[in-house]
Amino acid sequence: MNTAIEDAQLYRITDAMQLLRLSRSLIYDQIRTGRLRSVKQGRARLITANAIREYIALLEKEAEEAA
């Protein structure tokens, strides 16, 4: 993985797709349902590093509850 991407604080959708190993449509679905937070800068939709961490924590919590 590109360390510049890993060290960023704001991620474009394509970067978040790489980090989370999810498709574009699934990323937008998670944003639409509120499970993955995002911000807008002009016309660009960006995902903060903190939102990515929170999303991963949510997935881990759901996995623990399902076990």
C-alpha positions as CSV (number, residue, x, y, z in Angstrom):
1,M,0.0,0.0,0.0
2,N,1.2,3.5,-0.8
3,T,2.4,5.1,2.5
4,A,1.3,8.5,1.3
5,I,-2.3,7.2,1.2
6,E,-1.9,5.6,4.6
7,D,-0.6,8.8,6.1
8,A,-3.4,11.1,4.7
9,Q,-6.0,12.7,6.8
10,L,-8.6,13.0,4.0
11,Y,-9.3,10.3,1.5
12,R,-10.9,10.4,-1.9
13,I,-13.4,7.7,-2.5
14,T,-10.9,5.7,-4.6
15,D,-8.4,5.8,-1.8
16,A,-11.0,4.6,0.7
17,M,-11.9,1.8,-1.7
18,Q,-8.3,0.7,-1.5
19,L,-7.9,1.0,2.2
20,L,-11.2,-0.7,3.1
21,R,-11.1,-3.2,0.2
22,L,-14.7,-2.2,-0.8
23,S,-16.3,-1.4,-4.1
24,R,-17.3,2.1,-5.0
25,S,-21.0,1.3,-4.8
26,L,-20.5,-0.3,-1.3
27,I,-18.6,2.8,-0.1
28,Y,-21.4,5.1,-1.2
29,D,-24.0,2.8,0.3
30,Q,-22.2,2.9,3.6
31,I,-22.0,6.7,3.4
32,R,-25.7,6.9,2.5
33,T,-26.8,4.7,5.5
34,G,-24.6,6.7,7.9
35,R,-22.2,3.9,8.7
36,L,-19.3,5.7,7.0
37,R,-19.1,9.4,7.6
38,S,-17.8,11.7,4.9
39,V,-17.4,15.4,4.2
40,K,-17.6,17.6,1.1
41,Q,-14.9,19.9,-0.1
42,G,-16.3,21.7,-3.1
43,R,-17.6,19.0,-5.3
44,A,-15.3,16.3,-3.9
45,R,-16.6,13.8,-1.4
46,L,-13.9,13.0,1.2
47,I,-13.6,10.5,4.0
48,T,-11.6,11.5,7.1
49,A,-9.0,9.2,8.6
50,N,-11.0,9.2,11.8
51,A,-14.2,8.1,10.0
52,I,-12.2,5.2,8.5
53,R,-11.0,4.1,12.0
54,E,-14.6,4.4,13.3
55,Y,-16.0,2.4,10.5
56,I,-13.4,-0.4,11.1
57,A,-14.2,-0.3,14.8
58,L,-17.9,-0.7,13.9
59,L,-17.2,-3.7,11.8
60,E,-15.1,-5.3,14.6
61,K,-17.9,-4.6,17.1
62,E,-20.5,-6.2,14.8
63,A,-18.3,-9.2,14.3
64,E,-17.9,-9.7,18.1
65,E,-21.6,-9.4,18.6
66,A,-22.3,-12.0,15.9
67,A,-19.8,-14.5,17.4
